[in-house]
């Protein structure tokens, strides 16, 4: 098992809430179907999207700083070029893990996350990893 595989498994067995930056209300987009799948498997979703009031039956927040509770895992559906700024926002919000979805990677975001002690995953899909590991959301997390 690789170090990344260990981090992936740790995140999926520890965090019961996923704050999704770039969550979409459009069912055909991965930024909707991935959080919807995770929600069906027991994870609570907190959508962050400046253009929506509600996604997946949950109140959507304009930016990470607007989320009124402690942020743990931040999942990112934004272009790689935007992820360094999102990493800075995640650190400022007190996040402890940053996950960039499949096809998204950033050396700068990794450096920011590592420097702040966040768990970090990039270029991986939550659904693929959840299915591979056969997991549902952790209880009481």
C-alpha positions in Angstrom: 0.0 0.0 0.0 1.4 3.4 -1.0 1.6 6.4 1.4 -1.2 8.0 -0.6 -3.4 4.9 -0.3 -2.9 5.0 3.5 -3.8 8.7 3.6 -6.9 8.0 1.4 -8.1 5.2 3.7 -7.4 7.4 6.8 -9.5 10.3 5.4 -12.4 8.1 4.3 -12.5 6.3 7.7 -12.1 9.4 9.8 -14.1 12.3 8.2 -17.9 12.0 8.2 -18.4 15.5 6.7 -17.0 16.6 3.3 -16.9 20.4 2.5 -17.1 20.5 -1.3 -15.6 23.6 -3.0 -17.0 23.9 -6.5 -20.0 21.6 -5.7 -22.5 21.8 -8.6 -26.3 21.7 -8.8 -26.1 20.2 -12.3 -26.6 16.4 -12.1 -24.5 15.7 -15.2 -21.4 17.2 -13.6 -19.0 15.2 -11.5 -19.1 18.1 -9.0 -22.7 17.0 -8.3 -22.6 13.2 -8.8 -19.6 12.6 -6.7 -20.9 14.4 -3.6 -24.3 12.9 -4.2 -22.8 9.4 -4.2 -20.8 10.1 -1.0 -24.0 11.5 0.6 -25.9 8.3 -0.3 -23.1 6.4 1.5 -23.5 8.4 4.7 -21.2 11.3 4.4 -22.6 14.8 5.2 -21.9 17.3 2.4 -21.4 21.0 2.9 -21.5 22.6 -0.6 -19.4 25.7 -1.4 -20.5 27.5 -4.5 -20.9 31.3 -4.9 -23.8 30.8 -7.4 -26.1 28.4 -5.4 -28.2 28.6 -2.3 -28.8 24.9 -2.0 -27.2 21.8 -3.4 -28.1 18.2 -2.6 -30.6 19.4 -0.1 -27.9 21.2 1.9 -27.4 25.0 2.3 -24.6 26.1 0.0 -22.0 28.7 1.2 -20.4 31.3 -1.0 -16.9 30.6 0.2 -15.0 28.4 2.7 -14.8 31.3 5.2 -18.7 31.4 5.3 -19.0 27.9 6.6 -20.2 28.4 10.2 -18.7 25.3 11.7 -15.3 23.7 11.9 -14.1 22.5 8.5 -12.3 19.2 8.4 -12.0 17.6 4.9 -12.1 20.0 2.0 -12.8 18.4 -1.4 -12.0 20.5 -4.5 -13.8 20.6 -7.9 -12.0 23.6 -9.3 -9.3 24.0 -11.9 -5.7 23.2 -10.8 -4.8 26.9 -11.2 -7.3 27.9 -8.5 -6.2 25.3 -5.9 -3.4 27.2 -4.3 -5.8 29.9 -3.2 -8.3 27.3 -2.1 -5.5 25.6 -0.1 -4.8 28.9 1.6 -8.5 29.4 2.4 -8.7 25.8 3.7 -5.8 26.5 6.1 -7.4 29.7 7.2 -10.7 27.9 7.9 -8.9 25.4 10.1 -9.2 22.4 7.7 -7.2 19.3 8.5 -7.4 17.6 5.1 -7.4 18.8 1.4 -8.5 16.5 -1.4 -8.2 17.5 -5.1 -10.4 15.5 -7.3 -9.3 13.3 -10.3 -7.5 15.4 -12.9 -6.6 18.2 -10.4 -3.1 18.6 -9.1 -1.0 21.5 -7.9 2.5 21.5 -6.4 1.8 24.9 -4.8 -1.4 23.6 -3.2 0.5 20.6 -1.9 3.2 22.8 -0.5 0.6 25.0 1.3 -1.2 22.0 2.7 2.0 20.2 3.7 3.3 23.4 5.4 0.2 23.7 7.5 0.1 20.0 8.4 -3.0 19.0 6.4 -3.5 15.6 5.0 -3.3 15.9 1.2 -4.6 13.9 -1.7 -4.6 15.0 -5.4 -5.7 13.6 -8.7 -8.0 11.0 -7.0 -11.7 10.5 -7.1 -13.6 10.1 -3.8 -16.1 7.7 -5.4 -13.4 5.5 -7.0 -11.6 5.3 -3.7 -14.7 4.7 -1.6 -15.7 1.9 -3.9 -12.2 0.4 -4.0 -12.1 0.3 -0.2 -15.7 -0.7 0.2 -16.4 2.0 2.8 -19.4 3.9 4.1 -19.1 7.1 6.2 -17.5 6.6 9.6 -20.1 6.5 12.4 -20.0 9.4 14.9 -17.4 11.3 12.8 
